[in-house]
Amino acid sequence: MARGFTVKARTNRSLSTEQKLNNFPSIHFIGIDNRLDRVSGFISMLKDFKISKVIPHIFKKYRHGDCDVRFFSPHYDRGYPQGHFGAFTSHLKVLYEWYNSTCESYIFVCEDDLSFETIEYWNFTWEEFFERLPEKWDIIQLCLLRYSGTMFNFFQPDIHFRNRCWCDWSAAAYLISRKHVKNLLDTYYNGKTFIYEYRGYDKDMRHDEFAAPSVETIICTNFSSETKIYTFPLFVEDLERGYNSTHWEIDFRDYSRNEILNWWQNTGKTMKLEKIFGYL
């Protein structure tokens, strides 16, 4: 070996994208019929990553009268955003269809603005990540939105896989177990009527904002103190495809995407799974 030559540690770039995504689950993604440009953009991205197990779920942009809903939440009376209402109904419909048409133990659900660009920086495979998940998990939130200046508040001392906090927003990508889907359907949607109210066991312990029926609050319902809900920003949103919802300010999404993507580019690319999962 030539003098002065240093062998660099192997990074994620030594793994091909195909290796990283081996055995990635079927992708159930949500879009709306007046933004088919987003749908086609998402499908095009998946083709670039050679992902073929894709199940699209395209919905109308919901208005109040489009489905049978029982409104209980006082937040709705104050003009709760329609963007959240449409997300709430579409996600539950996807879960209902999946639960009643398969026997699979879990499902991967995402929205059509999800980006896979962080995969370039993984130094592990999807299989390795999945094998590290805690036993009997209910939900794994895989994309994260937080208010400006607060992204890493609950990740100290390092970015890591952790229990989800009430104020960890985003339903852009998540894994959800069959058991938790059943609890959601038993509580919020029977195939005909939606119950638009957070009904977790901890409802009365929450500040109003964290009991409002946003889609991530409903999906991540704590049905008991034993519910296991975790978060790790494995992915980011693709802002170039634009927004379906007008609820979140653009700078809120920009900030969240930039913070997470910068972390992957500068730190995450060398962080081992032992450390990512080492704080549970």
FITIMAR-469930 format. One record per residue: residue number from 1; residue in three letters; x, y, z of N, C-alpha, C in turn. Coordinates in steps of 0.1 Angstrom, whole numbers, plus 5000, padded with zeros to 4 digits. Layout:
N
ATOM    n  res   nxx   nyy   nzz  caxx  cayy  cazz   cxx   cyy   czz
ATOM  NUM  Ala     X     Y     Z     X     Y     Z     X     Y     Z
...
This chain:
280
ATOM    n  res   nxx   nyy   nzz  caxx  cayy  cazz   cxx   cyy   czz
ATOM    1  Met  5009  4988  5000  5000  5000  5000  5009  5012  5000
ATOM    2  Ala  5005  5022  4992  5014  5034  4991  5013  5042  5004
ATOM    3  Arg  5025  5048  5007  5026  5056  5020  5016  5067  5019
ATOM    4  Gly  5010  5070  5031  5000  5081  5032  4986  5078  5027
ATOM    5  Phe  4984  5066  5021  4971  5062  5016  4962  5057  5028
ATOM    6  Thr  4950  5063  5029  4941  5059  5039  4929  5053  5034
ATOM    7  Val  4925  5041  5039  4913  5034  5035  4901  5041  5042
ATOM    8  Lys  4892  5046  5035  4880  5053  5041  4870  5043  5045
ATOM    9  Ala  4863  5046  5056  4853  5037  5061  4842  5036  5050
ATOM   10  Arg  4836  5024  5049  4825  5022  5039  4813  5030  5043
ATOM   11  Thr  4807  5037  5033  4795  5045  5036  4784  5039  5028
ATOM   12  Asn  4772  5046  5029  4760  5041  5023  4762  5040  5008
ATOM   13  Arg  4771  5048  5002  4773  5047  4987  4779  5034  4983
ATOM   14  Ser  4783  5026  4992  4788  5012  4988  4777  5003  4986
ATOM   15  Leu  4765  5007  4990  4753  4999  4988  4745  5005  4977
ATOM   16  Ser  4741  4996  4968  4732  5001  4957  4718  5004  4962
ATOM   17  Thr  4711  5012  4954  4697  5015  4958  4689  5002  4958
ATOM   18  Glu  4692  4993  4948  4685  4980  4948  4687  4972  4961
ATOM   19  Gln  4699  4972  4966  4702  4965  4978  4695  4972  4990
ATOM   20  Lys  4695  4985  4990  4689  4992  5001  4674  4990  5002
ATOM   21  Leu  4668  4988  4991  4653  4987  4990  4648  4973  4989
ATOM   22  Asn  4657  4963  4990  4653  4949  4989  4642  4946  4999
ATOM   23  Asn  4632  4940  4994  4620  4936  5003  4613  4948  5009
ATOM   24  Phe  4614  4959  5002  4606  4970  5007  4591  4967  5005
ATOM   25  Pro  4582  4970  5014  4568  4966  5013  4561  4973  5001
ATOM   26  Ser  4549  4967  4998  4541  4974  4988  4537  4988  4993
ATOM   27  Ile  4537  4997  4983  4535  5011  4987  4521  5015  4983
ATOM   28  His  4513  5018  4994  4500  5023  4992  4500  5038  4993
ATOM   29  Phe  4498  5045  4982  4500  5060  4982  4487  5067  4979
ATOM   30  Ile  4485  5078  4985  4472  5086  4984  4475  5098  4975
ATOM   31  Gly  4465  5100  4966  4465  5113  4958  4451  5117  4956
ATOM   32  Ile  4449  5129  4950  4436  5134  4947  4434  5137  4932
ATOM   33  Asp  4422  5136  4928  4420  5136  4913  4422  5150  4906
ATOM   34  Asn  4423  5161  4914  4426  5173  4908  4441  5177  4908
ATOM   35  Arg  4449  5167  4913  4463  5169  4913  4470  5157  4907
ATOM   36  Leu  4466  5153  4895  4472  5141  4889  4486  5143  4885
ATOM   37  Asp  4490  5156  4884  4504  5158  4882  4513  5153  4893
ATOM   38  Arg  4508  5155  4905  4515  5149  4917  4516  5134  4917
ATOM   39  Val  4505  5128  4913  4504  5114  4912  4514  5108  4902
ATOM   40  Ser  4514  5114  4890  4524  5110  4879  4538  5112  4884
ATOM   41  Gly  4541  5123  4891  4554  5126  4895  4559  5116  4905
ATOM   42  Phe  4550  5112  4914  4554  5102  4924  4556  5089  4918
ATOM   43  Ile  4548  5085  4908  4550  5072  4901  4563  5072  4894
ATOM   44  Ser  4566  5083  4887  4578  5085  4880  4591  5083  4889
ATOM   45  Met  4590  5089  4901  4601  5087  4911  4602  5073  4915
ATOM   46  Leu  4591  5066  4917  4592  5052  4921  4599  5043  4910
ATOM   47  Lys  4596  5047  4897  4602  5039  4886  4617  5042  4886
ATOM   48  Asp  4621  5054  4889  4635  5057  4890  4642  5048  4901
ATOM   49  Phe  4635  5045  4911  4640  5036  4922  4637  5022  4919
ATOM   50  Lys  4631  5019  4908  4628  5005  4904  4619  4998  4914
ATOM   51  Ile  4609  5006  4918  4599  5000  4928  4587  4997  4920
ATOM   52  Ser  4582  4985  4920  4570  4981  4912  4558  4978  4920
ATOM   53  Lys  4560  4975  4933  4549  4971  4942  4542  4984  4947
ATOM   54  Val  4533  4989  4938  4527  5002  4941  4511  5001  4939
ATOM   55  Ile  4504  5005  4949  4489  5005  4949  4485  5020  4951
ATOM   56  Pro  4480  5026  4940  4475  5040  4942  4461  5040  4947
ATOM   57  His  4458  5051  4955  4445  5053  4960  4442  5068  4957
ATOM   58  Ile  4434  5070  4947  4431  5084  4942  4417  5088  4946
ATOM   59  Phe  4416  5099  4953  4403  5103  4959  4399  5117  4953
ATOM   60  Lys  4386  5120  4955  4382  5134  4952  4386  5143  4963
ATOM   61  Lys  4388  5155  4960  4391  5165  4970  4378  5168  4978
ATOM   62  Tyr  4378  5162  4990  4366  5161  4998  4361  5175  5002
ATOM   63  Arg  4348  5176  5002  4340  5187  5008  4331  5180  5019
ATOM   64  His  4325  5189  5026  4318  5184  5038  4307  5174  5035
ATOM   65  Gly  4300  5175  5024  4289  5167  5021  4292  5155  5013
ATOM   66  Asp  4304  5151  5011  4308  5140  5002  4307  5127  5009
ATOM   67  Cys  4306  5126  5022  4306  5114  5029  4298  5115  5042
ATOM   68  Asp  4294  5104  5048  4287  5104  5061  4296  5106  5072
ATOM   69  Val  4295  5118  5079  4304  5121  5090  4297  5125  5102
ATOM   70  Arg  4301  5121  5114  4296  5126  5126  4307  5135  5133
ATOM   71  Phe  4304  5147  5134  4313  5157  5139  4311  5159  5154
ATOM   72  Phe  4322  5156  5161  4321  5158  5176  4331  5168  5180
ATOM   73  Ser  4341  5170  5173  4352  5179  5177  4348  5194  5177
ATOM   74  Pro  4351  5201  5188  4348  5216  5189  4357  5223  5179
ATOM   75  His  4368  5217  5175  4377  5223  5166  4371  5225  5152
ATOM   76  Tyr  4362  5215  5148  4356  5216  5135  4346  5228  5135
ATOM   77  Asp  4339  5230  5146  4330  5242  5147  4337  5255  5145
ATOM   78  Arg  4350  5255  5148  4357  5268  5146  4363  5269  5132
ATOM   79  Gly  4359  5260  5123  4364  5261  5110  4376  5253  5108
ATOM   80  Tyr  4377  5241  5113  4389  5233  5111  4392  5230  5097
ATOM   81  Pro  4404  5231  5092  4408  5231  5078  4403  5219  5070
ATOM   82  Gln  4398  5222  5058  4393  5211  5050  4404  5202  5046
ATOM   83  Gly  4416  5207  5045  4427  5199  5041  4429  5187  5050
ATOM   84  His  4427  5190  5063  4428  5179  5073  4417  5169  5072
ATOM   85  Phe  4405  5174  5069  4393  5166  5068  4395  5156  5057
ATOM   86  Gly  4400  5161  5045  4402  5152  5034  4412  5142  5036
ATOM   87  Ala  4423  5145  5043  4433  5136  5046  4428  5125  5056
ATOM   88  Phe  4421  5130  5066  4415  5121  5076  4407  5110  5069
ATOM   89  Thr  4398  5113  5060  4389  5104  5054  4396  5095  5044
ATOM   90  Ser  4406  5100  5036  4412  5092  5026  4422  5082  5033
ATOM   91  His  4429  5086  5043  4438  5076  5050  4429  5065  5056
ATOM   92  Leu  4418  5068  5062  4410  5057  5068  4404  5048  5058
ATOM   93  Lys  4400  5054  5046  4395  5045  5035  4406  5036  5030
ATOM   94  Val  4418  5040  5029  4429  5031  5025  4430  5020  5035
ATOM   95  Leu  4431  5023  5047  4432  5013  5058  4421  5003  5058
ATOM   96  Tyr  4409  5008  5056  4397  5000  5056  4398  4990  5044
ATOM   97  Glu  4401  4995  5032  4402  4986  5021  4413  4975  5023
ATOM   98  Trp  4424  4980  5028  4435  4970  5030  4431  4960  5040
ATOM   99  Tyr  4425  4964  5051  4422  4955  5062  4412  4944  5057
ATOM  100  Asn  4403  4948  5049  4392  4939  5045  4396  4931  5032
ATOM  101  Ser  4407  4933  5026  4411  4926  5014  4424  4919  5015
ATOM  102  Thr  4431  4920  5026  4444  4912  5028  4444  4906  5042
ATOM  103  Cys  4454  4898  5043  4457  4892  5057  4471  4897  5061
ATOM  104  Glu  4477  4907  5055  4490  4912  5058  4491  4917  5072
ATOM  105  Ser  4502  4916  5078  4504  4920  5092  4507  4935  5094
ATOM  106  Tyr  4511  4942  5083  4513  4956  5084  4512  4962  5070
ATOM  107  Ile  4511  4975  5069  4510  4982  5057  4518  4995  5057
ATOM  108  Phe  4524  4998  5045  4532  5010  5044  4522  5020  5036
ATOM  109  Val  4519  5032  5042  4511  5042  5036  4518  5055  5034
ATOM  110  Cys  4517  5061  5023  4523  5074  5021  4514  5083  5013
ATOM  111  Glu  4518  5096  5012  4511  5105  5003  4520  5108  4991
ATOM  112  Asp  4514  5114  4981  4521  5115  4968  4531  5126  4967
ATOM  113  Asp  4534  5133  4979  4545  5142  4979  4557  5137  4987
ATOM  114  Leu  4557  5124  4990  4568  5117  4996  4580  5117  4987
ATOM  115  Ser  4592  5119  4992  4604  5118  4984  4613  5107  4990
ATOM  116  Phe  4620  5100  4981  4629  5089  4985  4643  5094  4984
ATOM  117  Glu  4646  5107  4983  4659  5111  4981  4669  5109  4992
ATOM  118  Thr  4664  5107  5004  4672  5104  5016  4679  5090  5015
ATOM  119  Ile  4673  5082  5006  4678  5068  5005  4693  5068  5001
ATOM  120  Glu  4697  5078  4993  4711  5080  4989  4720  5080  5001
ATOM  121  Tyr  4715  5085  5012  4724  5087  5024  4723  5076  5034
ATOM  122  Trp  4714  5066  5032  4713  5055  5041  4726  5047  5040
ATOM  123  Asn  4732  5043  5052  4743  5033  5051  4739  5020  5056
ATOM  124  Phe  4726  5017  5054  4720  5004  5058  4709  5001  5048
ATOM  125  Thr  4703  4989  5049  4693  4985  5040  4679  4987  5047
ATOM  126  Trp  4668  4987  5039  4655  4986  5045  4653  4974  5054
ATOM  127  Glu  4658  4963  5050  4656  4950  5058  4663  4952  5071
ATOM  128  Glu  4675  4958  5071  4682  4960  5084  4675  4970  5093
ATOM  129  Phe  4669  4980  5087  4662  4990  5095  4649  4983  5101
ATOM  130  Phe  4642  4975  5093  4630  4969  5097  4632  4959  5108
ATOM  131  Glu  4643  4952  5107  4646  4941  5117  4650  4948  5131
ATOM  132  Arg  4653  4960  5131  4656  4967  5143  4644  4973  5151
ATOM  133  Leu  4633  4973  5144  4621  4979  5150  4617  4971  5163
ATOM  134  Pro  4612  4979  5173  4609  4972  5186  4598  4962  5184
ATOM  135  Glu  4597  4952  5193  4587  4942  5192  4573  4948  5194
ATOM  136  Lys  4563  4943  5187  4549  4946  5188  4546  4961  5187
ATOM  137  Trp  4553  4967  5177  4551  4981  5174  4537  4983  5168
ATOM  138  Asp  4531  4995  5170  4518  4998  5164  4519  5007  5152
ATOM  139  Ile  4527  5017  5153  4529  5027  5142  4544  5031  5142
ATOM  140  Ile  4549  5033  5130  4563  5039  5128  4561  5051  5119
ATOM  141  Gln  4561  5063  5125  4560  5075  5117  4574  5078  5110
ATOM  142  Leu  4574  5079  5097  4587  5079  5089  4589  5092  5082
ATOM  143  Cys  4581  5102  5084  4583  5115  5079  4579  5125  5090
ATOM  144  Leu  4585  5136  5090  4583  5145  5102  4583  5160  5098
ATOM  145  Leu  4572  5167  5103  4571  5181  5102  4571  5187  5116
ATOM  146  Arg  4579  5198  5118  4578  5205  5131  4580  5220  5129
ATOM  147  Tyr  4575  5227  5138  4576  5242  5137  4590  5247  5137
ATOM  148  Ser  4592  5258  5131  4605  5264  5129  4613  5265  5142
ATOM  149  Gly  4625  5260  5142  4633  5261  5154  4632  5249  5164
ATOM  150  Thr  4622  5240  5161  4620  5229  5171  4622  5215  5166
ATOM  151  Met  4628  5214  5154  4629  5201  5148  4636  5191  5157
ATOM  152  Phe  4647  5194  5163  4655  5185  5170  4654  5186  5185
ATOM  153  Asn  4644  5193  5190  4642  5194  5204  4641  5181  5212
ATOM  154  Phe  4634  5171  5206  4632  5159  5213  4641  5147  5208
ATOM  155  Phe  4652  5151  5202  4662  5141  5197  4675  5141  5204
ATOM  156  Gln  4676  5149  5214  4689  5150  5221  4694  5137  5228
ATOM  157  Pro  4707  5133  5227  4718  5141  5222  4720  5140  5207
ATOM  158  Asp  4714  5130  5201  4716  5128  5187  4702  5125  5180
ATOM  159  Ile  4701  5126  5167  4689  5122  5160  4688  5107  5162
ATOM  160  His  4676  5102  5166  4675  5088  5168  4660  5084  5167
ATOM  161  Phe  4659  5071  5166  4645  5065  5166  4640  5066  5181
ATOM  162  Arg  4628  5072  5182  4623  5075  5195  4608  5073  5196
ATOM  163  Asn  4602  5074  5208  4588  5075  5210  4582  5088  5204
ATOM  164  Arg  4571  5086  5197  4565  5098  5191  4559  5108  5201
ATOM  165  Cys  4561  5121  5199  4555  5131  5208  4542  5136  5201
ATOM  166  Trp  4533  5142  5209  4521  5146  5204  4522  5156  5192
ATOM  167  Cys  4533  5164  5193  4535  5175  5183  4544  5171  5172
ATOM  168  Asp  4546  5158  5169  4553  5153  5158  4543  5152  5146
ATOM  169  Trp  4543  5161  5137  4533  5161  5126  4538  5153  5114
ATOM  170  Ser  4529  5150  5105  4530  5144  5092  4525  5130  5092
ATOM  171  Ala  4517  5128  5081  4512  5114  5078  4517  5111  5064
ATOM  172  Ala  4528  5117  5060  4533  5116  5046  4538  5102  5044
ATOM  173  Ala  4543  5095  5055  4547  5081  5054  4547  5074  5067
ATOM  174  Tyr  4542  5062  5068  4542  5055  5080  4539  5040  5078
ATOM  175  Leu  4544  5032  5087  4541  5018  5088  4531  5016  5099
ATOM  176  Ile  4521  5008  5097  4510  5006  5107  4507  4991  5108
ATOM  177  Ser  4505  4986  5120  4503  4972  5122  4488  4969  5120
ATOM  178  Arg  4485  4957  5117  4471  4952  5115  4463  4954  5127
ATOM  179  Lys  4469  4952  5139  4462  4953  5152  4457  4968  5153
ATOM  180  His  4466  4977  5150  4463  4991  5152  4453  4996  5142
ATOM  181  Val  4454  4991  5130  4444  4994  5119  4430  4990  5124
ATOM  182  Lys  4429  4978  5130  4416  4973  5135  4410  4983  5146
ATOM  183  Asn  4419  4987  5155  4415  4996  5165  4410  5009  5159
ATOM  184  Leu  4417  5014  5149  4413  5026  5142  4399  5025  5136
ATOM  185  Leu  4397  5014  5129  4384  5012  5122  4373  5010  5132
ATOM  186  Asp  4375  5003  5142  4365  5001  5153  4361  5014  5159
ATOM  187  Thr  4370  5023  5159  4368  5036  5166  4363  5047  5157
ATOM  188  Tyr  4368  5048  5145  4366  5060  5137  4359  5058  5123
ATOM  189  Tyr  4359  5045  5118  4353  5043  5105  4348  5029  5103
ATOM  190  Asn  4335  5027  5100  4330  5014  5099  4327  5010  5084
ATOM  191  Gly  4332  5018  5075  4329  5016  5061  4318  5025  5056
ATOM  192  Lys  4311  5032  5065  4301  5041  5061  4302  5055  5067
ATOM  193  Thr  4304  5054  5081  4304  5067  5088  4318  5069  5095
ATOM  194  Phe  4323  5082  5093  4335  5086  5100  4332  5093  5113
ATOM  195  Ile  4339  5090  5123  4338  5097  5136  4350  5107  5137
ATOM  196  Tyr  4347  5120  5136  4357  5130  5135  4360  5136  5148
ATOM  197  Glu  4367  5128  5157  4370  5133  5170  4381  5124  5175
ATOM  198  Tyr  4391  5129  5182  4401  5121  5188  4396  5114  5200
ATOM  199  Arg  4398  5100  5200  4392  5092  5210  4402  5083  5217
ATOM  200  Gly  4414  5089  5218  4425  5081  5226  4422  5082  5241
ATOM  201  Tyr  4428  5072  5248  4426  5071  5262  4432  5084  5269
ATOM  202  Asp  4441  5091  5263  4447  5102  5269  4441  5116  5264
ATOM  203  Lys  4430  5115  5259  4423  5127  5253  4423  5139  5263
ATOM  204  Asp  4418  5136  5275  4416  5146  5285  4430  5151  5291
ATOM  205  Met  4440  5145  5288  4453  5149  5293  4460  5158  5283
ATOM  206  Arg  4455  5160  5271  4461  5167  5260  4457  5181  5260
ATOM  207  His  4466  5190  5256  4462  5204  5252  4453  5203  5240
ATOM  208  Asp  4444  5213  5239  4434  5212  5228  4440  5210  5214
ATOM  209  Glu  4451  5216  5211  4458  5215  5198  4461  5200  5195
ATOM  210  Phe  4465  5193  5206  4470  5179  5204  4459  5169  5205
ATOM  211  Ala  4446  5174  5207  4435  5165  5207  4426  5168  5195
ATOM  212  Ala  4430  5178  5186  4423  5181  5174  4424  5169  5164
ATOM  213  Pro  4414  5166  5157  4414  5154  5148  4422  5156  5135
ATOM  214  Ser  4434  5160  5135  4442  5160  5123  4446  5146  5120
ATOM  215  Val  4449  5143  5107  4451  5129  5103  4462  5122  5111
ATOM  216  Glu  4473  5129  5114  4483  5122  5122  4479  5119  5136
ATOM  217  Thr  4471  5128  5142  4466  5126  5155  4457  5114  5156
ATOM  218  Ile  4448  5113  5146  4439  5101  5145  4447  5088  5143
ATOM  219  Ile  4455  5088  5133  4463  5076  5129  4471  5072  5141
ATOM  220  Cys  4477  5081  5148  4486  5078  5159  4478  5078  5173
ATOM  221  Thr  4466  5074  5172  4458  5073  5185  4464  5064  5195
ATOM  222  Asn  4465  5069  5207  4470  5061  5219  4457  5054  5224
ATOM  223  Phe  4455  5042  5221  4443  5035  5225  4445  5030  5240
ATOM  224  Ser  4457  5029  5244  4460  5025  5258  4474  5030  5261
ATOM  225  Ser  4478  5029  5274  4492  5032  5277  4502  5023  5271
ATOM  226  Glu  4498  5012  5266  4507  5002  5259  4508  5004  5244
ATOM  227  Thr  4501  5013  5239  4502  5016  5224  4517  5020  5221
ATOM  228  Lys  4523  5014  5211  4537  5017  5208  4538  5024  5195
ATOM  229  Ile  4540  5037  5196  4541  5046  5184  4555  5053  5184
ATOM  230  Tyr  4562  5052  5173  4575  5057  5172  4577  5066  5160
ATOM  231  Thr  4588  5074  5161  4590  5083  5149  4605  5083  5146
ATOM  232  Phe  4608  5083  5133  4622  5085  5128  4621  5091  5114
ATOM  233  Pro  4628  5102  5111  4626  5109  5098  4634  5102  5087
ATOM  234  Leu  4629  5090  5083  4636  5082  5073  4635  5089  5059
ATOM  235  Phe  4624  5096  5057  4621  5103  5044  4618  5118  5046
ATOM  236  Val  4617  5125  5035  4613  5139  5035  4602  5141  5025
ATOM  237  Glu  4596  5152  5025  4586  5155  5014  4593  5161  5002
ATOM  238  Asp  4587  5160  4991  4591  5166  4978  4583  5179  4976
ATOM  239  Leu  4589  5190  4979  4582  5203  4978  4579  5207  4964
ATOM  240  Glu  4587  5202  4954  4585  5206  4941  4572  5201  4935
ATOM  241  Arg  4566  5191  4941  4553  5187  4936  4542  5195  4941
ATOM  242  Gly  4544  5205  4950  4534  5214  4954  4526  5208  4966
ATOM  243  Tyr  4515  5215  4970  4508  5211  4982  4493  5207  4978
ATOM  244  Asn  4488  5197  4985  4474  5195  4984  4466  5202  4995
ATOM  245  Ser  4472  5204  5006  4466  5210  5018  4471  5225  5019
ATOM  246  Thr  4462  5234  5023  4465  5248  5025  4467  5251  5040
ATOM  247  His  4466  5240  5049  4467  5242  5063  4481  5247  5068
ATOM  248  Trp  4491  5239  5064  4504  5242  5068  4511  5253  5060
ATOM  249  Glu  4517  5262  5066  4524  5273  5059  4536  5267  5052
ATOM  250  Ile  4539  5273  5040  4550  5268  5032  4563  5268  5039
ATOM  251  Asp  4566  5278  5047  4579  5279  5054  4580  5268  5065
ATOM  252  Phe  4569  5264  5070  4568  5252  5080  4573  5240  5073
ATOM  253  Arg  4568  5237  5061  4573  5225  5053  4587  5227  5048
ATOM  254  Asp  4590  5238  5043  4604  5241  5039  4614  5239  5050
ATOM  255  Tyr  4611  5244  5061  4620  5243  5073  4622  5228  5077
ATOM  256  Ser  4611  5221  5077  4612  5207  5082  4620  5199  5072
ATOM  257  Arg  4617  5200  5059  4624  5193  5049  4639  5196  5049
ATOM  258  Asn  4642  5209  5050  4656  5213  5049  4664  5208  5061
ATOM  259  Glu  4658  5209  5073  4665  5204  5085  4668  5189  5084
ATOM  260  Ile  4659  5181  5080  4661  5167  5080  4670  5163  5068
ATOM  261  Leu  4668  5169  5057  4677  5166  5046  4692  5170  5048
ATOM  262  Asn  4694  5181  5055  4707  5186  5058  4713  5176  5068
ATOM  263  Trp  4705  5171  5078  4710  5161  5087  4715  5148  5080
ATOM  264  Trp  4707  5143  5071  4711  5131  5063  4724  5134  5056
ATOM  265  Gln  4725  5145  5049  4736  5148  5041  4749  5149  5049
ATOM  266  Asn  4748  5154  5061  4760  5158  5069  4763  5148  5080
ATOM  267  Thr  4753  5142  5086  4755  5134  5098  4749  5120  5096
ATOM  268  Gly  4736  5119  5092  4729  5107  5090  4736  5097  5082
ATOM  269  Lys  4743  5101  5072  4750  5092  5062  4761  5084  5068
ATOM  270  Thr  4765  5087  5080  4776  5079  5087  4771  5073  5100
ATOM  271  Met  4758  5076  5103  4753  5071  5116  4748  5056  5115
ATOM  272  Lys  4753  5048  5123  4750  5034  5123  4736  5031  5129
ATOM  273  Leu  4730  5020  5125  4717  5017  5131  4718  5014  5146
ATOM  274  Glu  4730  5009  5151  4731  5007  5165  4729  5020  5173
ATOM  275  Lys  4734  5031  5167  4732  5044  5174  4718  5050  5171
ATOM  276  Ile  4713  5048  5159  4699  5053  5156  4689  5047  5166
ATOM  277  Phe  4691  5034  5169  4681  5027  5177  4686  5026  5192
ATOM  278  Gly  4697  5033  5195  4703  5031  5208  4698  5039  5220
ATOM  279  Tyr  4687  5047  5218  4682  5055  5228  4668  5051  5234
ATOM  280  Leu  4663  5039  5229  4650  5035  5233  4651  5029  5247
